Amino acid sequence: MDVNSGVRVPLIDEADAAGHLAELYERAKKVTSLDFVPDMFRLVSSRPALLETMLAGYDGVFNHGQLPRQTRELISAWTSKVNQCPYCVGTHNFFLQVFGGSEELAHAIEVADSPDDLPVDERTRVLLHLLTKLSRSAYKITDEDWQVALDAGWSADDLLEAFFCAALFNFITRLVDGLGLGTTVTRSRISQQELPGDSAPASTASAD
């Protein structure tokens, strides 16, 4: 099956990229530490200025943050689950496990309805509840919600970074889904990669 059938915009192949786009493709591989350009970036390959913006956001969140990378990947995977984007859930469950998250946690994200269903500590659960509210009804977040997260042990700077990460994935999931890429986990080439030290693809989730 052509995993890119149904995508609503052109995806320029790496072999066909030239000039500035070729440079951006090399940057995409560098910031993701992959040997191919993820299709999420290729969605905007016909508009290099937009790709530059996406790369800047991704690089800032994943390569220059202060929260543990595992936490940032958890936020990304969970926000993608809240937004029902299997492509992004598969992608960031892969990275979650690369950076120390358990297979149990990755599977729980695939099937959970609430942070209460995840095998995480109470401090993390408080954060994920707040970020769920950010994704579903950000205008309803109150000072009391913020204070609960502070009382759980998160600093204001931690929360700023967590909000930025979750907000980025609210943007990415809408782009991926709206343009027809995010319909199944199998569309994510990243999720089909073998985990370090493993012989099986990172995701065995169903494609429905």
N, C-alpha and C positions, 0 to 999 in steps of 0.2 A: 504493500500500500504506500502511495505517495503521501508522506505525513504532512506535506504542505498543500495538498489539494484543498480547495475551499478558502485559502488565504486570499484576502481581497486586494492586496497590493503586491507589486513586484518585489521579489527577494533576489537581490543581485548576488550571484555566486562569487565566491572568493576568487576563482580563476578569472572572472570577468571584471573584477574591481581594478580601477586605475586611478592614478593621481591621488587626490586628497582622500578619496574613499578607501583606496588601498592602505593608506597610512592609518586611517581610522580603524580599519579591520585589524591591522597589526596591534593597535592600541587596545582593541577589544580583547584580543587573545592575551595580551599582557595583563590587563586588569582582572581578567577572569582566571588566569593561569591555565587556560585550555589551549589545545592545539587546533581548535576550529572556532569559528565565529558563531556564537549562539544565534538561533533564528530570531529571538526576541530583538536583537540589535539589527538584524537584517530586515526587519519590518520597516525600518526607516532608512534603508540603504539608498533609496532614490532621492533622499533629502539629507545630504551629509551634515547640514547645519543642525538638524534635529538629532542625528546620531551623535554629534559632538556633545549636545546637551545631555543625552541619555548616558553617555560614557562618563561625563563629569559627575553626574549624580551617583551612578553605580560605584565609581572609583572612590568618591568621597565617603560613601556609606561603608563599603566593605574593606577598603584598604587604609583608611585614615581615621577610624573610629576609636573611641576609648572603651566602649563596652566590649566584652569578650566576643570574638567572632562567632562563637557558638550561639550566644544570645542574639546577635544580629540575624543569624540565619534562622533561629527559632521565630523571631519576630516576622521575618519575611515569609517563612512557610506558613505560620499561623494566619497572618493577614491574607495570604493567598487562599487559604482554606475558607476564611470568613467570606471572601469574595467569590468562592466557588470557581477558582481557576486551577484546574488540575495540572495544566502545563507548569505553572509557577510553583505549585505544591511539590510536584515531582522534582523540579530543578533544585529547590532550596531544601527539600528533605535530603537530597544527595549531598549538598554542601554541609548541611547540619551534621550528617554522619561523618563527613570528612574531618570536620572540626570538633569531633568528640561527642556529639549527640548519639544516643543509643538507637538501635533499630526499633526498640519498643516505642520510643518517643516518636520516631518518624511514622510508624504505623498508626499510632494513636492520633496524630495530626490528620491523617488521611480519613479517619472515620469519626472523629470527635464532633460534637455539637457545641461544646463549651470548653473553656479552659479548665473547668472542673473535671473534665474527662481525661486530662493529660497527666502523665506521671512527672510532675514538676513540684518544686517546693512552694510554700505559701507566698514567699516574696515574688517569685516569678509569676505565680497565678494572679496575684494582684495586678501586676504589670499587664499581663495579657488580657485581663478583664477591661482595664482602662483602654488598651489599644483596640479591643473589639468595639468598644463604644466610640472610639475615634473613627473607625471604619464605617460604622452603621449610622451614627447620629452624633457627629462631632460637636454640633451646636448645643448638645445637651450636657456636655462635660462641665462640671461645676468646680468651684474652688475646693469643695469637700472631696470630690473624686481625686483631685490633685494631691490633697493633703493625705489621703489614705495611702497613696503610692509613696509619698515622702516618709510617712510613718512606717511603711514596710521596709524602708532602708534604701530607697532610690534617691539619688540627689536630683536637683533641678536640672543639672547638666546631663545626667543619665537620661532623664525623661525627655529632654529636648532631642537628644540623639535618637531615642526610641521612637518618638513621634515622627521625626524626619524619616526614619527608616520605614515605618508603617505607612506614612503618607506617600512615600516614593512607590511603595507596592500597591497602594490604592490606584496610583496613576498607571503603573506598569500593567496590573491585571486588567484594567479597563482597556488599555491599548491592545494587549495581547488577545483578549476576548473579543473586543469590538472588531478587530481586523481579521478574526477567524482563525487565529493560531492556537488558542488555548482550550480547545474543545476536549482533548484527552491528554492524559499523562504521557502517552506514547509519542506525542508530538515533541516532547522535550528530549532532544538528543543527550542532554546532560544527564537526565534521570536514567538513561540506558547505559551509562558508563559503569564500568566495574569500580567498586570502592577499593581503595588501597588495601592490599592483603586479602581481597575477596575474589571469588571466581564467578559471582553472579551479578546481574545488573542491580543498581541501587534500588530500583522500584519494581515491585511485582504487583502494583495496584492494578485493579481492573480499569479498563478504558471507558467505562460508562460514567 
